[in-house]
Amino acid sequence: MNDLYGRSASIMESQQKLELFLSCRGLANMDTFSKSDPFVIMYVKRNNQWSEIGRTEIIQDNLNPNFAKTFIIEYYFECQQPLKFVCNDDDGNGKFDFIGSAETTLANIAGARDQLVMLNLTNGQKKNGVLVIRADQVRMINDKIIMQLSANNIPNTRFLPWHSTSPFFRLYRTRKDTNQQLLVYESEPIKSNLKPQWKRVDIQSQKLCNGDYHMPIRVEIWDYRTSGNHEHICSTEFSVNELNGQQQAKKILQDKNKKQSGFLIFNEFKLIEKPSFMDYLQSGTQINLVAAIDFTASNQSPKNPSSLHYIDDSYHRLNQYQQALLAVGEILLNYDHDKKVPIFGFGCKPRLHNLNSTQTLHCFPLNGNPQDPEVYQMDGIMQAYNYAVRNVQFDGPTYFNPIIQESMKIAQACKDMASSTYFVLFILTDGEIHDMKQTIDSIVASSHLPLSIIIVGVGDADFTNMSILDDDDGNLHDSFGRRTQRDLVQFVPFNQFKSNPELLAKNVLQELPDQLVDYMLLIGKKPGPKNFINLGQFDINQYSQQYGIQQQQQIMQPTQPLQQQSVPQIPQQSFQNIPPPSQYQQPPPFVQQQQGYPPQPQQFNQFPAQQPPVYPSQQPQVYPQQQQIYQPPNYQQQQQVYPPQQTAFQNKFVQGLANTNFLGQHINDAQQQQMNQQLPQFQYPPQEDNNQIGMQPQPNLYQQPKQPPPYVPDNPYGL
């Protein structure tokens, strides 16, 4: 039997998903004066390696926690799918004590009675508690439910006159086959209040009721206790169909003895039929990346091997900035049709080819072109960074607001032109910011623009305050008391995922599809009609320019296979038979290439006669910027080599914005100067002497003593 899409029942069965609910019982107490603060990390084994799927929230002072955070995982009947769960006691500041771990398989959970298993959490031979795992099949539905709850006349469970009940509520959904109560949401407590009004809840209908709008949802009111022994007060039940469409609904609360204990009031309840992210992509929406890189003095001089910006010319290892740019940029560029990326720097004094400033700039284009700060594809991003990091003087302090303001102008320009473009501002920084108030004001204002902000914290700094900006719960308010209308900021510390770029990209980008859809719903924009292409009548000549065939053929020779035409590569035989570097005063050709040295004809005379030329004859036509030492990338010629197709909205900047004085907006703006005066002043000792040459450092300025080469993965961008 096939479904409407022609998929067989066996295929649909193999593509099902299961949602895992976790609880612990009888955990070992790892603290002396309080109880453990447990959380659980889930891993899945792929290619004989454990990969982290995610982690639950931290529950304070509780040895029998029920976690609201769940995990959705693909289920394949024909596979074991090994899983591992690690339970830790949180000690704060990223430190924790190991409680115990347990291993099982997804097949074992799916085949267990009532899809419930209990596993011993062990530390060596010692049992430190039990992990309870419950599975429920996921119904693929994209609707969202918004509700805002308050309560009235809640009983006072306290006996002290100066302190009353601090209520919070929990939402449970019920499995029809077993009547199991599955925790899906827990609110924040409101201190000493018998008439509480909790914040608005935005929850997926799949999460709340698994798409069953007749399912009874249980609401329990609890009194919060700092010891973790919360006291149950009262409860009631509702269903989505019961409340949908009502302006205001009231439910009677009952205690354990079925005695009335106040009222639960639904001040707002909406069921929103939410389109999917793919619906918008299929109707023509694209995502454009805007990158911003921190060049403040806290990164240390790029000459220093301990610097976060250190460029390793000897062994070609990517620093953390390069790794993050590569991991996130490669994914986002898949959704950008023209592959052009505006890239900015902040917190330094640039010494670029067309941009040389004695003042610290907090928003400047890395390509030195204020009227068009775009580079092309991943190669352009990495080349622009590699050139800029060698030609800026690090300074400070760290300001986010100028970068966000510039991105808002880009997004506003596209919104005014009714363009189906959504922007992602990707900020890489190494520390806390010094204009938090102005940044929050801009983020709140950005909630009405097609813009998301992704922040990756690089290095070992304390990023605790960044959680203020990453406001998943909708509590961010600006200086005028206005609340952000949607979640648009995601913060991820790089060090948690630096050994796994795939997991870094997943955690950085996992909220982006929902943020895009939430913005479209906020402005009332539904997906347009899908652009249907009839392959039976597909004319390659008609669509070659639109889909990039002609663009690729201009890059490579026609005789080369199509799959090798995306990025021109230097032939591998160019690196054969190269003698050790110690035999020559000049670095070998592949090091010269990385540092931008032009190969001189006399250099080849030092190598054996059978050594083939390092650069093919046609190579200078592809990469003309390699003809000068540290010459800035020739983006105009690069765009001629990779010609993006001309469209009605060719540039992401309207002409009025392009004609403005870019630097004047960020240097001489009186409001910006006033803001700087109000912020703390920092003295940044110069990391290097002023470059008297201006734009081109000496070739050996960044040469480092050679060490025995460790194992290094291939670097596709030659940095």
N, C-alpha and C positions, 0 to 999 in steps of 0.2 A: 504494500500500500504506500502510495506517495502522497506528499502534502501538496499545497498549492504551488510550491516552488520546484516540484519535481524531485524532492529529496526522499529517499526511502526511509522507512521506519527505523532501520538499523543505523543509518547515518544520523538521523535525528537523535536516536538514543545515545550514540557515542558523543554527541555534541552538547549533552546536558551539562548544567552547572549545579553544584551543591553549595549551600551556604552553611558554614560551620559556626556554631555557637559554643563558646568556651566558658567553663566554670572550674573553680578549684575548691577542694574541701580538705580541711585538716592540714594546712600548710605549716611547715616548721617556722617558728618565730626566730628571725635572724637579728632582731633588734633587742637592746637591753631594757630600755625604759618605755618602749611602745611596741606595737605589733608591726609585722612586716607590711611593706607597701608593694604588693605584688603587681607584676605585669608579665605577659607571655609573648614570646617571639615565635613565629611560625616559619618553618623552613620546608622546602620541597627539594627532592633530589633530582637533578638533571645532569646527565652526562657524568654520573658518579661524583657529583659535587653538590653540596648543600647550598641552596640559594634562598635568601630571606624573602618571604612573601610580604610580611608586615608584622606589626606588633600591636597589642591591645593598649588601651589606656591604663594609667597607673591608678590603682585604688588604694587610698590611704588607710592604714591601720586595719587591715581586714585579712583574716586567715581563711575565710570562706567566700571569696569574691565571685560575683557574677559579672562578666565583662559584657558591656554593650557593644563594643567593637567586634564585628564579625568578619569572616573571610569567605569570599566567593571564589571557587576554584573549578576549573573545567574537570568534568568527570568522564572517563573513558572506561567502559565496562571491561575491555580487553586488556587493561593495564593495571598494575599494582599501585603505582604512584606513591612512593614512600614519602612520609611526612615526619617531621621532628618538631617537638614543642619544647621550648626552654623557658622555664619560669624563674624570674629574678626578683630580688627585693631592691627597690629603688632607694638609693642613698642621696640623691640630688647631685647636681653638677655633672651629670653623665656617668656617675659611679653607681655600682650596684653589687649586691651579693648574690651568688648563684644559689638557688634553692634546689632545683632538680630538673631533669629532662625526661622525656618519654618519646618513643618512636612507635609509629604504626603505619598503616597504608590507607589511602582513601577507599580502596576496595573493601578493607576490613570495616571501615565506618559505614559505607553504603550497605554492606551485607549484614550488619548487626541487627539484632532485634530492636525495632523502633528506631533504627539508625542512631543508637546511643552506645557509646563505649566509655569505659572507665579505665584509666591507665595510671600506674604508679609513677610518681615523680621521684626519680632516684638520683642520688649524688654518690657515685661509687656503689657500694653495697647498701647504703643507707636509704631508707624510704622517707621522703620528706613531704608526703601529701599525695593527693589523688587529683588527676586531671579528668574532668568530665567533658566529653565532646558530643554534641548533638548536631545532626545534619538535617537539612530541609532542602527539598528541591526548589530551585529558583525558577520562577515564572518570568519570562522576559517581557517586562512591561516598563514603560518609561515615564508613567504619570508621576506627578509630585503632589504632595498634600502639605498645605500651609495651615497652621492653627496657632492660636494664641489663647492660653488658658489662665484663668484666675480662680480663686476659691474664696468662700465666705463662711464665717462662723465655724472655723476649724477648732476642735477641742484643744485646750492647752494641756500639754503633757508635762509641763514643768511646775515645780512647786515654789520656786523663788520668785518674789514679786517683781524683781528688776530684769527677769529673763523669761521669755515665753518661747513657744514652739518656733523652730526654724525649719519650715516645710520645704520639701522637694518632692517631685513626682517621678514615677517610673511607668513606662508603657510596655505592655507585654502583648504579644500575639499568641494565638492558641492553635496548635496543630489539631486538626479534626480527628485524625486517626487515634491519637494517644492522649489528647487533652493536655499536652505539655505546655507550660507557660514559658515562652522564649522572650527574654529581655531584649528590647530593640532600642530603647532610649531612656536616658536618665537626665533630668534637668539639674540646674544649679540650685542650691539652697538659698532661701531668703531669710535672713537672720531676724528672729524675734518678730514675727508678723503672723497674725491670725487671719488676715485678709490678703494673702499674697497674690501678686500678678507676675507671672513668669514671662520670660522673653519668648518671642515668636519661634515656633518650631517649623523648620523646613525639612521634610523627610520624604524619601522616595516611597511610593506606594508599595513597591516590591519589598522594601525594608519593613514597613509598618504592618502590612497584611498580606504580603506576597501576591498582590493583585486581586485578592478575594475581598470584595467590598461588602460582603455580608458577614465576614469573619468578626466575632466579638473581640474587641480590643479592651484589655483590662488596664485601668488607671489606678495606681496605688499612691497614696499620699504618705510620706514618711517624715519623721522628725530627725533632722541631722544631728548626729553626735560626733564630736571630735575624736572619740575613742574608736569609732568605726562600728559601734553597736547601735545602729540606727533603729528607731522604734516605729513600728507600723501604726498608723493612725486610722485610716479609712480607705475605701476603694469604691469604684463603680465600673461600669462597662458601657461601651458604645460601639457602633459600626460606622463605616464610612458612608454607606447609603442612608443611614439614619440621620446624619448631620449635614450631608451635602446639600448646599443651596439654602440653608437656614442663616439668617442674619445673626442671630444669637441664640444659643441653646444652653439649657441648664439641666444638670444631672444631679440626683440626690446621692450624697456620699453616705456609706454605711460602714460601721466598725465591724469587728469580728463577730459580734453578737447580733448583727443585722439591725443595729440601732442607728437612727439617723444622726449623722455627724457633720452636718453642713452641706454646702452645695459646691459643685464644680461647674464653672461657667466657661463656655466656649465663646469668647468675644469675637473670634474670627475662625472660619473653617472653609477652606477652598480645596477643591480637587481640580488640579490643572492637568489637562492633557498635554503632555510635554513632547514635542518632536524630538527626534534623535539627532545627535551630532552628524551622523551620516546623511540625514535628510537635508541638512543645510549644505554639506559638501556637494551632494549630488545636484543641488540647485544653483551651484556656482560660487558659493562662499569660499574664500581662501584665507590663509593665515600668513601674515607678514611678520618677520622677526625684526626687532630693533635691539641691538646689542650695546651695552655700556660697561666699561671696564675701569676699575679703581686703580689709579696710579698714585695714591697717597704715600707719604714717606714711611708709614708703618709697614709697608710691604718690604722695606729695605732695598738698597740699591741693586739693580739687576746684575751688577758685576759680582755681587756676593753670592756664592753658591747656596747659601741658606735663604736667599731671597725667594719669595713666592713668584717673582717674575724672572727668575734666573733662566736664561736661554742656554741650554747645554749644547754647544756646538761640537763638542768632542764625541759624545755618544748619542746625541740626538734624542734624549729623553724629553718628553713633554712635561712642562710644569703644570700645576693644578689649574691655572687659568686656561691653558691650552686644552687640557683634558676636558674641562667642563664645557668650553666652547664647542669642542668636537662632538661630545656626547649628546648635547642638546641641539646644537645647530643642525646636525645631519638629519635629525628627525623632523624638525620644524620646516626645514627647506623643502621637504617632500610636499608640503601643502601650500607653497608659495609658487605661483605660476611663472613669475618673471625672474625668480631667484636673486633679486636685488635686496641687499640688507644695509640699512643705515647703521653705522657703527660709530660710537662716541667714546671718548675718554673723559675722566674728571679727576680733579684733585692734583693737578700738576701744571708745570710750565712747558708747553710744547715747543719743540725746536724742529718742526716739520718743514717739508720742502716749500709749501706755500703758506705756512702758518707758524710764525715765530713770535712768541709773546714773552714779555718779562713779568707779566702778572699771572697769578694762579687762576686757571680757568676751571670751572666746574661743569662745563659742557662744551666739548669741541669735537669736530669730526676727525677721526683718525686718518682719513685720507687727505686732510688739509684743505678740503673744499667745502666752505660753509654753504654754498648754494646747492650742492649735491653730495651729501655725505655717504652715498651708497657705494658698496662694493658688490662684486658678482660672485655668487656661489661660495662654497666652503673655502676654496682656494683663496678668494679675495679676502675673506674674513681672517684667515690665518696669516696671509701675507701682510695685511694692514697691521695686525697686532705685532707681528715680528719686527716690522719696521718701526712702529711707534715706540715700542718699549725701549729701543736703543736710542731714541731721539727725544726723550722728554726728561725734565728734571722733576723728580718726585717732590711733592709738597703736601698741602692739606689746608684745612680740615676736610672731613668727609661730608659732602652734601649730596642728598638724593633729589631734592626738590627741583633744581634746574633741569636734570635729566628727565624727570617725570613731566615737567611742564613742556619740554620740547616734544615728548612723545604724545602728550595731549593735543598739541597743535597738529601733529600729523594725523592723529585719529579724528580730530574734529574736522579737518579738511576733507577726509574721506567720507565722513558722515554727512557733511554738507553737500557733497557731490553724489549722495545716494549710492556709494560704492559698496559692493558686497565683500568688504575686506575687514578682517579682524586682526588687531595688532597685539603682539606679545613683546613687552619690554623685558629683556633679559639682562639683569644687573649682576655683575660679579664684583664682590667686595670682600675685604679682609677684616672688617671691624665694625664697631658701632657707628651710627651716624650722629651728626651734631646739629641737625635741623629737623628733629622729630616732629615738632608742632607743624611746621610748614609742609612736611612730607605727608602727615596724616590728612591735612586739609586738602592736598592735591589728590590723595587716594580717594577720599570721599567724593570729590568732584568728578573723579574718573569713572565712577560707577555708572554714569549715564553715557559713557563713551565706549566704542568698540575696542577695549583695551584690557589686557591682563598684565600683571606685573609678577615676574618670577625673579626671586633673589636667591643666589647661591653664595653662602658664606665660605670663603676660602681661608685656610689656615687654622690656627688653634685659638683664635680670639674668643671671648665670651659673647655669644650671640643671643643671650637671654631676652633682651628687649626686642629682638626681631619678631618674637611671637606676638607682640602687640600689633605689628603690621599684618601678620598672617592670621587674620581674624575669620576663622571658619564659622564662628557662631553669630556674626553680625552685630557685634557690640562696639565696633569702631565708630567714634564720634569726632567730628571736627571741632574747631574752637568756637563755632557758632551753635553747637549742640545738634547738628544734623548727622544722621546715621547713614552709613553706607547702605545702598540699596541691594547689594549683592556681594558675594565673595569674589574678589578679583586678585588677591595676593597669595602667593605661595612661597614660603621660605624653606630651604633645605641646606643643612650644613654639609659641605663637601666631604669632610673627613669621615663621616659615617658610611660613605659609599665609594671612597677613592679607589678601593681595590676591585670595584665592580661597576664599570661605566654603564652597563645595561640597567642595573638597579638604580643608579643615579638618575638616568633619564626617566625611568618609570616614576620615581617619587617626585621628580620635578614637574612632570607633565601630566600626571594622572588626574588632576583636577581641571585641566584646561578645557576638555570637551564640555563638561557641565557648565563652566564659566561662560563659554561662548553661547550655549543654549539659553542660560539664564539671562544673558544680556538681550538676546533676541526676543525672549518673552517679555522682558522689562519694557522694551520699546514697542511691543505688539507686532513684531515682524514674524510672519510664518514662512516656512520654506516655500520657495517658488517652484514652478514646474521643473521637472528633471530634464536635463539636456540629453535627449535620446538620440544616439547615433546608430543608424541601421548599418551593421557591418556587411550585410548583403549587398549594399549599394555604396560601400565606402570607397571614395576616390582618394588615393594617396596624394595626388597632386593638389587636390583641393584643400586637404587638411595638413599638408606637410609643414607649413609655416606655423599653424596654430599649435601643433603637437610636437614641434621641435626637431623634425627629421632633417630639414634643411640646415638648421643650426648646427647639428652634430656633424653633418657632412663637411661643413666649412672648417671644422677643427682638425679632422684627421684625413688621411689619404683614403680615397674611395675603395682601395683594395683591402683595407683592414676590416675585420669583423665589426658588426654594429655594436656588440656588447663591449668592445674595447674603445669606443669612441667618446666616452663621457669625459675623461680627463687625459690629456696627452702625457705619456710617460717616457722618461729617458730609457733607452734600451738597456737591458741588464748587462749585455756584453761590455758596456762602458766601464763596469766596475771590476772586470776580471784582470787578473795578473797585476794588481797594483802593489808595489813593494811597500814595506813597513814605512810609516810616516817618519821615523827617526832618520831615514837615509836622506831626507831632503830638508832644505831650509823652509820651503813653502809647504803648507799642508797638502795632502793628496787631493786629487780633483773633486772627490765627493764631499770633502770638508769645505773646499773652496766654494763649491756650489751652495752649501748650506749657508755660508757666511756672505754670499753675494759677490765673491771675488770673480772677476771675469777671467776666463782661461786665456792666457797669453800664449802665442805660438811657441816662444822659446821654452815654456814650461814643459811642453810635450817632448822636447829633446832630451829631458832628463830620464824619461821612461824607456823601457825596452822598445825595440823597433816594432814588435808585433802588437804593441798596445794600440787599440783602435781609438779614434778620436772620441773624446768625452761627449762632445755635443755634435749631433748630426747637423748636416748643413741646413736643414730646414728649421732647426730648433730655435735660433734667434728670432725667427718670425713669429713664433708662438709666445716666447717669453722675452720680449725685448728689454724688460726691466733688469735682466741679469747682466747687462753690459756696463753697469756702474756699481761702485762700491756703496752698499746701503742706499741705493737710489730708491725713492718711494715708488710703490707699484704704479705702473702706467695704466690707470683704470680706464682712461678713454680708449687706449689701444686694446686693452683687455676686453672691453665691451664690443670692440670691432671684431675681435677674434671669436668671442662668444656673443653674437648679436641677439639680445632679447627682442622678441617680436613687438612691433609697435602696436599699442592699443590706445583706445580713447583716453585711458588714464595711465599714461606712460610713466609719470613720475609720482611718487608718493607725496610730493610737496606741491601745493598750488603755487602758481607763479608769483602771487603776491607775497607768499611766505619766502620764496626763493630770493626775491629782490630786496628783502629787508636786510639790515645790517646785523648779521648773525652774532658777530663778536660784541657789537655794541649792546646787544640785548643781555649779555652775560657779564660784561665788564663794567659798563658805565650806567647800568640801570640803577637809579637812585634807590628804588625799593629794595633791590638786592643788596646794595651796600648797607642800607639801614638794617636789614636782616642780619648781615654778617657782623655788624657792630653789636647786636644784641646777643649773639651767640658767644660761647666761651672762646677765648683766643688761645691758640696753640702755637708754640714755637717749634718749627720743624728744622732741625739742623740740616744744612745742605748735604745731600748724599754724594754729590760730586761737584767739582769746580764747574763754573759756567763754561760752556763750550764756546771757545772763541771762534772756532770754525763756523759755528752757527748750525749747520744742518747735517754735516757728514763727519761722524767720528772717524778716528783712525781705524784702519782695518783690524789691527790687533788689540783693540781696546778691550774686547771681551774674551780674549784668548785665555784659557785656563790651563794650569798644569795637567798633563795627561796622567790618568790613573788606569789601572788594569780594567779593561772594559767588562762590566757585568752583562748579564743577559738583558737585552733590550728588545721589546716588540717592534715590529716594522712600523716606521713612521710614514704614513702615506702622503704627508704634506711637506716633508723635507725640512722641518724646522729643528 
